[in-house]
């Protein structure tokens, strides 16, 4: 395992160095199947595509369904199929970047395979990880799968409009996430209705602007 992760980290570091030199902010977007990652991305692309240049790498076990959804927004997208693998790794991303022009990009989002376990362990060359947790999954998930929340700078509580129809405890989830990762940001929102989306978009704008000022 150490050998696998060590080699992965070397390639991830090279990917990161390359994209930093090109002033691209890279986000590794994580979450369970059905948490709303792709819907969130679609709404994000629609809101920001006239402000900044974006691209997406879509990770999934099979099919190009998610990539097809993103492509409809006129954003460059590459699909990676893992053929049963539970996560993306840095060599996969490095290979995908060969087919994805990154010069001139402001934001690259890598939507990882839907899983709360394996993707947290593999760096992809990203600047930050964000995890999407839908309220329909239950507020016990942070404590049951702590590593992914520990590794993520931001937790998005998606489908917040459905809270009245569930027993999800927003305050308890926020407290657990704060215990696992003190200082991590938690943003409740609904990608479907748009509630809370402004804070998410502003977070992305700030990260992109900071990257461009640092480079």
Backbone as CSV, one residue per row, in Angstrom:
resi,resn,N_x,N_y,N_z,CA_x,CA_y,CA_z,C_x,C_y,C_z
1,UNK,0.831,-1.206,0.000,0.000,0.000,0.000,0.865,1.255,0.000
2,UNK,1.946,1.237,0.812,2.842,2.396,0.855,3.468,2.642,-0.513
3,UNK,3.855,1.554,-1.209,4.447,1.707,-2.538,3.450,2.311,-3.521
4,UNK,2.187,1.837,-3.470,1.155,2.341,-4.378,0.887,3.810,-4.111
5,UNK,0.707,4.168,-2.835,0.412,5.557,-2.494,1.613,6.447,-2.769
6,UNK,2.815,5.919,-2.530,4.014,6.714,-2.781,4.157,7.071,-4.246
7,UNK,3.947,6.116,-5.126,4.033,6.380,-6.561,2.915,7.323,-7.002
8,UNK,1.726,7.096,-6.463,0.601,7.977,-6.777,0.915,9.412,-6.371
9,UNK,1.490,9.582,-5.177,1.781,10.932,-4.682,2.829,11.639,-5.541
10,UNK,3.784,10.897,-6.060,4.794,11.500,-6.942,4.134,12.077,-8.194
11,UNK,3.248,11.297,-8.787,2.575,11.755,-9.999,1.623,12.900,-9.672
12,UNK,0.932,12.804,-8.543,0.030,13.879,-8.118,0.791,15.182,-7.922
13,UNK,1.984,15.098,-7.335,2.794,16.299,-7.122,3.205,16.929,-8.449
14,UNK,3.535,16.092,-9.431,3.903,16.611,-10.745,2.711,17.269,-11.432
15,UNK,1.538,16.641,-11.324,0.316,17.223,-11.892,0.026,18.563,-11.232
16,UNK,0.144,18.593,-9.908,-0.128,19.832,-9.174,0.832,20.938,-9.585
17,UNK,2.103,20.620,-9.679,3.102,21.629,-10.068,2.806,22.192,-11.452
18,UNK,2.435,21.302,-12.361,2.125,21.746,-13.729,0.933,22.702,-13.736
19,UNK,-0.122,22.354,-13.011,-1.336,23.172,-13.045,-1.164,24.470,-12.260
20,UNK,-0.366,24.446,-11.203,-0.052,25.691,-10.503,0.672,26.654,-11.437
21,UNK,1.619,26.114,-12.212,2.368,26.966,-13.140,1.465,27.581,-14.198
22,UNK,0.340,26.919,-14.476,-0.627,27.432,-15.448,-1.732,28.249,-14.790
23,UNK,-1.621,28.444,-13.476,-2.557,29.272,-12.707,-3.975,28.697,-12.700
24,UNK,-4.065,27.371,-12.640,-5.354,26.684,-12.617,-5.638,26.221,-11.192
25,UNK,-6.806,26.572,-10.662,-7.236,26.032,-9.372,-7.940,24.702,-9.628
26,UNK,-7.520,23.668,-8.895,-8.037,22.316,-9.115,-8.778,21.839,-7.875
27,UNK,-10.032,21.439,-8.072,-10.876,20.944,-6.985,-11.206,19.482,-7.208
28,UNK,-10.984,18.678,-6.186,-11.360,17.268,-6.198,-12.701,17.161,-5.483
29,UNK,-13.768,16.891,-6.234,-15.123,16.871,-5.698,-15.524,15.437,-5.366
30,UNK,-15.847,15.208,-4.101,-16.101,13.871,-3.580,-17.532,13.750,-3.080
31,UNK,-17.968,12.501,-2.848,-19.301,12.296,-2.294,-19.875,10.963,-2.715
32,UNK,-20.937,10.566,-2.050,-21.607,9.297,-2.334,-22.348,9.346,-3.668
33,UNK,-22.666,8.181,-4.244,-23.578,8.167,-5.385,-24.911,8.780,-4.968
34,UNK,-25.436,9.669,-5.779,-26.732,10.259,-5.483,-26.693,11.449,-4.552
35,UNK,-25.497,11.869,-4.131,-25.410,13.026,-3.235,-25.693,14.341,-3.956
36,UNK,-25.608,14.320,-5.288,-25.905,15.520,-6.068,-24.677,16.215,-6.619
37,UNK,-23.558,15.503,-6.717,-22.323,16.116,-7.211,-22.479,16.654,-8.629
38,UNK,-23.037,15.844,-9.515,-23.130,16.261,-10.919,-24.151,17.378,-11.090
39,UNK,-25.258,17.319,-10.374,-26.231,18.412,-10.431,-25.599,19.705,-9.931
40,UNK,-24.840,19.620,-8.839,-24.134,20.792,-8.332,-23.176,21.340,-9.385
41,UNK,-22.462,20.457,-10.054,-21.529,20.891,-11.099,-22.263,21.560,-12.263
42,UNK,-23.368,20.983,-12.666,-24.137,21.580,-13.759,-24.559,23.007,-13.413
43,UNK,-25.094,23.194,-12.213,-25.526,24.530,-11.804,-24.337,25.479,-11.687
44,UNK,-23.201,24.953,-11.270,-21.989,25.764,-11.146,-21.484,26.205,-12.519
45,UNK,-21.457,25.281,-13.454,-21.015,25.614,-14.804,-21.919,26.678,-15.424
46,UNK,-23.231,26.509,-15.234,-24.176,27.471,-15.799,-23.984,28.855,-15.198
47,UNK,-23.646,28.911,-13.909,-23.514,30.198,-13.223,-22.198,30.896,-13.515
48,UNK,-21.132,30.139,-13.737,-19.793,30.741,-13.804,-19.132,30.697,-15.179
49,UNK,-19.739,30.023,-16.147,-19.030,29.826,-17.404,-18.763,31.123,-18.170
50,UNK,-19.505,32.191,-17.868,-19.240,33.473,-18.524,-18.238,34.311,-17.735
51,UNK,-17.891,33.866,-16.512,-16.930,34.587,-15.674,-15.531,34.018,-15.768
52,UNK,-15.429,32.728,-15.953,-14.122,32.076,-15.940,-14.119,30.880,-16.878
53,UNK,-12.916,30.450,-17.244,-12.767,29.291,-18.110,-12.632,28.049,-17.237
54,UNK,-13.494,27.072,-17.493,-13.568,25.890,-16.655,-13.489,24.626,-17.489
55,UNK,-13.088,23.541,-16.842,-13.111,22.212,-17.442,-13.398,21.208,-16.334
56,UNK,-13.839,20.026,-16.739,-14.234,18.990,-15.781,-13.638,17.654,-16.211
57,UNK,-13.145,16.913,-15.228,-12.808,15.505,-15.421,-13.828,14.707,-14.628
58,UNK,-14.536,13.822,-15.306,-15.586,13.022,-14.685,-15.086,11.610,-14.435
59,UNK,-15.170,11.161,-13.179,-14.807,9.802,-12.842,-16.030,8.968,-12.538
60,UNK,-16.099,7.784,-13.129,-17.212,6.878,-12.862,-16.772,5.462,-13.224
61,UNK,-17.507,4.491,-12.728,-17.151,3.110,-13.031,-17.384,2.797,-14.508
62,UNK,-18.564,3.172,-14.998,-18.936,2.881,-16.385,-19.780,4.038,-16.929
63,UNK,-19.944,4.097,-18.218,-20.770,5.040,-18.992,-20.185,6.454,-19.004
64,UNK,-20.734,7.263,-19.892,-20.329,8.674,-19.985,-21.512,9.587,-19.661
65,UNK,-22.476,9.070,-18.898,-23.698,9.834,-18.634,-23.412,11.174,-17.962
66,UNK,-22.541,11.192,-16.952,-22.262,12.449,-16.259,-21.496,13.419,-17.147
67,UNK,-20.532,12.904,-17.908,-19.788,13.761,-18.827,-20.710,14.370,-19.875
68,UNK,-21.674,13.588,-20.343,-22.631,14.099,-21.330,-23.453,15.247,-20.741
69,UNK,-23.801,15.133,-19.466,-24.566,16.208,-18.813,-23.738,17.489,-18.732
70,UNK,-22.466,17.366,-18.391,-21.601,18.542,-18.280,-21.358,19.155,-19.649
71,UNK,-21.167,18.321,-20.663,-20.858,18.809,-22.012,-21.976,19.682,-22.566
72,UNK,-23.207,19.449,-22.122,-24.324,20.250,-22.613,-24.202,21.718,-22.204
73,UNK,-23.345,22.006,-21.231,-23.147,23.387,-20.783,-21.991,24.066,-21.513
74,UNK,-21.445,23.384,-22.521,-20.383,23.988,-23.321,-19.044,24.043,-22.610
75,UNK,-18.851,23.193,-21.612,-17.606,23.151,-20.840,-16.801,21.926,-21.262
76,UNK,-15.499,22.076,-21.537,-14.691,20.905,-21.894,-14.724,19.857,-20.784
77,UNK,-14.896,18.596,-21.156,-15.016,17.539,-20.163,-14.381,16.264,-20.701
78,UNK,-13.688,15.557,-19.821,-13.099,14.263,-20.130,-13.686,13.235,-19.177
79,UNK,-14.135,12.098,-19.719,-14.668,11.019,-18.891,-13.574,9.993,-18.620
80,UNK,-13.421,9.621,-17.357,-12.563,8.502,-16.980,-13.454,7.402,-16.442
81,UNK,-13.395,6.226,-17.061,-14.115,5.063,-16.546,-13.114,4.129,-15.872
82,UNK,-13.378,3.790,-14.618,-12.458,2.952,-13.856,-12.738,1.463,-14.028
83,UNK,-13.812,1.127,-14.730,-14.175,-0.277,-14.979,-14.260,-1.088,-13.691
84,UNK,-14.879,-0.493,-12.675,-15.080,-1.181,-11.412,-14.247,-0.640,-10.277
85,UNK,-13.221,0.153,-10.581,-12.394,0.740,-9.535,-13.179,1.764,-8.731
86,UNK,-12.899,1.833,-7.420,-13.721,2.652,-6.529,-13.238,4.089,-6.398
87,UNK,-12.200,4.486,-7.143,-11.676,5.850,-7.016,-10.824,6.181,-8.239
88,UNK,-10.594,7.460,-8.440,-9.603,7.901,-9.408,-8.235,7.920,-8.733
89,UNK,-7.183,7.867,-9.558,-5.835,8.046,-9.033,-5.082,9.035,-9.911
90,UNK,-3.912,9.436,-9.462,-3.154,10.468,-10.169,-2.738,10.047,-11.580
91,UNK,-2.311,8.796,-11.819,-1.991,8.411,-13.201,-3.178,8.552,-14.159
92,UNK,-4.386,8.246,-13.680,-5.573,8.418,-14.520,-5.760,9.888,-14.893
93,UNK,-5.597,10.768,-13.905,-5.767,12.200,-14.149,-4.676,12.713,-15.074
94,UNK,-3.456,12.272,-14.858,-2.344,12.688,-15.722,-2.625,12.306,-17.174
95,UNK,-3.134,11.113,-17.396,-3.464,10.663,-18.750,-4.597,11.489,-19.342
96,UNK,-5.621,11.793,-18.528,-6.752,12.587,-19.015,-6.315,13.991,-19.406
97,UNK,-5.359,14.550,-18.680,-4.905,15.910,-18.971,-4.203,16.014,-20.320
98,UNK,-3.706,14.883,-20.821,-3.077,14.891,-22.135,-4.089,15.208,-23.232
99,UNK,-5.369,14.933,-22.943,-6.433,15.188,-23.924,-7.258,16.416,-23.568
100,UNK,-6.850,17.133,-22.524,-7.629,18.276,-22.058,-6.735,19.506,-22.002
101,UNK,-6.903,20.446,-22.922,-6.071,21.646,-22.891,-6.304,22.431,-21.591
102,UNK,-5.238,22.635,-20.820,-5.374,23.328,-19.541,-4.824,24.754,-19.576
103,UNK,-4.047,25.077,-20.591,-3.514,26.440,-20.692,-4.682,27.421,-20.839
104,UNK,-4.722,28.417,-19.984,-5.795,29.399,-20.040,-6.989,29.075,-19.173
105,UNK,-6.995,27.881,-18.551,-8.093,27.537,-17.647,-7.966,28.295,-16.330
106,UNK,-9.104,28.584,-15.726,-9.128,29.142,-14.379,-9.466,28.081,-13.332
107,UNK,-10.351,27.165,-13.701,-10.861,26.182,-12.745,-10.987,24.819,-13.409
108,UNK,-10.420,23.810,-12.747,-10.600,22.423,-13.166,-11.233,21.671,-12.003
109,UNK,-12.389,21.067,-12.256,-13.060,20.265,-11.243,-12.948,18.797,-11.633
110,UNK,-12.474,17.987,-10.693,-12.405,16.543,-10.889,-13.509,15.919,-10.051
111,UNK,-14.542,15.423,-10.706,-15.607,14.739,-9.970,-15.219,13.287,-9.796
112,UNK,-14.892,12.918,-8.581,-14.390,11.582,-8.298,-15.524,10.556,-8.334
113,UNK,-15.148,9.297,-8.299,-16.115,8.201,-8.252,-16.937,8.324,-6.968
114,UNK,-18.235,8.042,-7.061,-19.108,8.135,-5.896,-18.757,7.113,-4.834
115,UNK,-18.174,7.586,-3.727,-17.664,6.687,-2.687,-17.179,7.553,-1.534
116,UNK,-17.460,7.173,-0.310,-16.998,7.939,0.847,-15.741,7.353,1.488
117,UNK,-15.140,6.335,0.853,-13.984,5.680,1.467,-12.714,5.873,0.634
118,UNK,-12.596,5.126,-0.452,-11.339,5.072,-1.213,-10.847,6.416,-1.756
119,UNK,-11.718,7.265,-2.327,-11.201,8.494,-2.949,-10.448,9.407,-1.992
120,UNK,-10.721,9.310,-0.704,-10.061,10.190,0.265,-8.575,9.893,0.389
121,UNK,-8.144,8.693,0.015,-6.768,8.272,0.242,-5.833,8.627,-0.905
122,UNK,-6.368,8.997,-2.068,-5.536,9.174,-3.250,-5.528,10.632,-3.702
123,UNK,-4.368,11.270,-3.596,-4.203,12.624,-4.116,-4.223,12.580,-5.644
124,UNK,-4.803,13.620,-6.233,-4.913,13.685,-7.692,-4.180,14.886,-8.277
125,UNK,-3.516,15.643,-7.422,-2.880,16.876,-7.874,-3.740,18.093,-7.623
126,UNK,-4.775,17.928,-6.798,-5.722,19.009,-6.531,-5.152,20.020,-5.545
127,UNK,-5.767,21.194,-5.535,-5.479,22.198,-4.514,-6.316,21.973,-3.273
128,UNK,-7.521,21.456,-3.446,-8.420,21.232,-2.311,-9.412,20.134,-2.653
129,UNK,-9.899,19.509,-1.601,-10.994,18.551,-1.725,-12.256,19.183,-1.140
130,UNK,-13.395,18.876,-1.749,-14.693,19.246,-1.194,-15.570,18.006,-1.257
131,UNK,-16.304,17.748,-0.181,-17.171,16.578,-0.144,-18.627,17.033,-0.098
132,UNK,-19.462,16.369,-0.886,-20.896,16.648,-0.923,-21.607,15.578,-0.110
133,UNK,-22.337,16.021,0.895,-23.146,15.132,1.729,-24.590,15.576,1.605
134,UNK,-25.457,14.710,1.100,-26.859,15.084,0.990,-27.585,14.759,2.289
135,UNK,-28.580,15.553,2.609,-29.299,15.347,3.872,-30.055,14.025,3.868
136,UNK,-30.306,13.469,2.696,-31.012,12.193,2.625,-30.127,11.026,3.044
137,UNK,-28.828,11.274,3.187,-27.910,10.206,3.585,-27.853,10.019,5.097
138,UNK,-28.276,11.032,5.845,-28.225,10.939,7.303,-27.018,11.653,7.875
139,UNK,-27.192,12.264,9.059,-26.100,13.051,9.619,-25.084,12.201,10.405
140,UNK,-25.224,10.858,10.335,-24.229,9.983,10.959,-23.003,9.753,10.084
141,UNK,-23.059,10.164,8.821,-21.987,9.822,7.884,-20.620,10.416,8.231
142,UNK,-20.513,11.649,8.713,-19.173,12.158,9.032,-18.422,11.296,10.035
143,UNK,-19.088,10.843,11.085,-18.418,10.025,12.083,-18.183,8.590,11.597
144,UNK,-19.001,8.122,10.657,-18.823,6.776,10.123,-17.725,6.722,9.073
145,UNK,-17.529,7.841,8.369,-16.515,7.910,7.311,-15.641,9.151,7.546
146,UNK,-14.894,9.201,8.629,-14.238,10.445,9.028,-13.130,10.925,8.105
147,UNK,-12.407,10.008,7.454,-11.237,10.435,6.685,-11.598,11.415,5.582
148,UNK,-12.686,11.149,4.863,-13.036,12.010,3.734,-13.418,13.412,4.204
149,UNK,-14.002,13.499,5.397,-14.349,14.810,5.949,-13.118,15.489,6.552
150,UNK,-12.193,14.704,7.072,-10.937,15.254,7.585,-10.095,15.843,6.456
151,UNK,-10.136,15.186,5.296,-9.307,15.612,4.165,-9.928,16.751,3.360
152,UNK,-11.188,17.034,3.567,-11.902,18.020,2.746,-11.920,19.387,3.412
153,UNK,-11.526,20.391,2.663,-11.540,21.765,3.173,-12.962,22.291,3.301
154,UNK,-13.875,21.693,2.545,-15.257,22.159,2.505,-16.198,20.970,2.464
155,UNK,-17.238,21.026,3.288,-18.336,20.063,3.202,-19.586,20.803,2.729
156,UNK,-20.190,20.297,1.678,-21.437,20.849,1.157,-22.583,19.966,1.629
157,UNK,-23.479,20.538,2.422,-24.691,19.822,2.827,-25.752,20.084,1.769
158,UNK,-25.884,19.159,0.845,-26.767,19.354,-0.306,-28.182,18.849,0.000
159,UNK,-29.114,19.313,-0.819,-30.538,18.975,-0.711,-31.127,19.515,0.593
160,UNK,-30.640,20.693,0.991,-31.070,21.266,2.260,-32.572,21.556,2.256
161,UNK,-33.151,21.681,1.060,-34.594,21.913,0.956,-35.409,20.708,1.417
162,UNK,-34.765,19.542,1.533,-35.471,18.330,1.938,-35.395,18.058,3.442
163,UNK,-34.697,18.916,4.178,-34.565,18.704,5.627,-35.914,18.503,6.322
164,UNK,-36.966,19.289,5.976,-38.252,19.088,6.666,-38.857,17.698,6.466
165,UNK,-38.387,16.980,5.447,-38.948,15.666,5.145,-38.034,14.528,5.611
166,UNK,-36.979,14.864,6.357,-36.044,13.869,6.870,-35.837,14.108,8.360
167,UNK,-35.038,13.243,8.974,-34.655,13.463,10.368,-33.222,13.965,10.465
168,UNK,-32.720,14.552,9.380,-31.347,15.064,9.351,-31.203,16.229,10.321
169,UNK,-30.173,16.175,11.155,-29.895,17.210,12.155,-28.708,18.036,11.652
170,UNK,-28.989,19.197,11.096,-27.944,20.035,10.508,-26.907,20.434,11.551
171,UNK,-27.367,20.854,12.713,-26.442,21.298,13.765,-25.529,20.162,14.212
172,UNK,-26.079,18.972,14.340,-25.270,17.819,14.756,-24.227,17.471,13.699
173,UNK,-24.627,17.530,12.432,-23.681,17.249,11.355,-22.557,18.282,11.338
174,UNK,-22.898,19.548,11.504,-21.884,20.595,11.533,-20.927,20.407,12.709
175,UNK,-21.479,20.023,13.859,-20.633,19.800,15.040,-19.676,18.629,14.809
176,UNK,-20.179,17.543,14.220,-19.331,16.375,13.966,-18.226,16.711,12.971
177,UNK,-18.568,17.437,11.913,-17.571,17.814,10.908,-16.510,18.717,11.536
178,UNK,-16.944,19.640,12.407,-16.007,20.509,13.094,-15.082,19.755,14.036
179,UNK,-15.573,18.670,14.633,-14.747,17.826,15.491,-13.700,17.079,14.678
180,UNK,-14.116,16.559,13.527,-13.211,15.804,12.660,-12.182,16.714,12.000
181,UNK,-12.629,17.888,11.550,-11.754,18.827,10.843,-12.025,20.240,11.356
182,UNK,-11.395,20.607,12.453,-11.608,21.954,12.988,-11.267,23.028,11.956
183,UNK,-12.163,23.966,11.804,-11.939,25.054,10.866,-12.434,24.799,9.462
184,UNK,-12.838,23.565,9.170,-13.372,23.277,7.834,-14.695,24.025,7.642
185,UNK,-14.931,24.469,6.424,-16.160,25.194,6.117,-17.286,24.211,5.802
186,UNK,-18.475,24.535,6.256,-19.665,23.743,5.957,-20.693,24.667,5.318
187,UNK,-21.142,24.302,4.128,-22.099,25.133,3.395,-23.384,24.348,3.124
188,UNK,-24.476,24.672,3.805,-25.764,24.067,3.462,-26.315,24.717,2.188
189,UNK,-26.753,23.894,1.248,-27.328,24.447,0.024,-28.244,23.438,-0.642
190,UNK,-28.945,23.906,-1.646,-29.749,23.028,-2.496,-29.393,23.334,-3.947
191,UNK,-28.703,22.405,-4.583,-28.363,22.597,-5.996,-29.630,22.658,-6.845
192,UNK,-30.673,21.995,-6.397,-31.923,21.955,-7.174,-32.659,23.288,-7.132
193,UNK,-32.801,23.877,-5.940,-33.569,25.128,-5.822,-32.706,26.381,-5.925
194,UNK,-31.395,26.229,-5.685,-30.502,27.386,-5.709,-30.257,27.988,-4.340
195,UNK,-30.959,27.533,-3.327,-30.755,28.038,-1.971,-29.308,27.780,-1.529
196,UNK,-28.619,28.828,-1.074,-27.262,28.691,-0.573,-26.187,28.609,-1.642
197,UNK,-26.549,28.611,-2.922,-25.567,28.478,-3.992,-24.609,29.667,-4.054
198,UNK,-25.070,30.844,-3.668,-24.228,32.044,-3.767,-22.950,31.880,-2.953
199,UNK,-23.059,31.303,-1.759,-21.886,31.123,-0.909,-20.895,30.147,-1.542
200,UNK,-21.400,29.096,-2.161,-20.548,28.122,-2.861,-19.827,28.773,-4.042
201,UNK,-20.546,29.539,-4.833,-19.939,30.209,-5.984,-18.888,31.217,-5.540
202,UNK,-19.169,31.921,-4.452,-18.190,32.883,-3.934,-16.939,32.176,-3.424
203,UNK,-17.116,31.011,-2.822,-15.966,30.225,-2.357,-15.069,29.864,-3.535
204,UNK,-15.679,29.423,-4.632,-14.908,29.083,-5.828,-14.222,30.315,-6.413
205,UNK,-14.942,31.422,-6.490,-14.348,32.650,-7.027,-13.112,33.057,-6.220
206,UNK,-13.227,32.952,-4.908,-12.109,33.335,-4.041,-10.908,32.421,-4.263
207,UNK,-11.147,31.128,-4.378,-10.057,30.185,-4.603,-9.372,30.430,-5.941
208,UNK,-10.160,30.683,-6.976,-9.597,30.947,-8.298,-8.790,32.241,-8.276
209,UNK,-9.340,33.276,-7.676,-8.646,34.566,-7.611,-7.336,34.447,-6.824
210,UNK,-7.372,33.726,-5.719,-6.168,33.543,-4.918,-5.088,32.793,-5.688
211,UNK,-5.475,31.756,-6.417,-4.521,31.013,-7.224,-3.843,31.911,-8.258
212,UNK,-4.634,32.757,-8.892,-4.076,33.617,-9.931,-3.176,34.699,-9.349
213,UNK,-3.476,35.132,-8.138,-2.617,36.124,-7.482,-1.316,35.514,-6.977
214,UNK,-1.371,34.211,-6.599,-0.183,33.539,-6.093,0.780,33.163,-7.199
215,UNK,0.223,32.804,-8.347,1.065,32.259,-9.430,1.978,33.337,-10.020
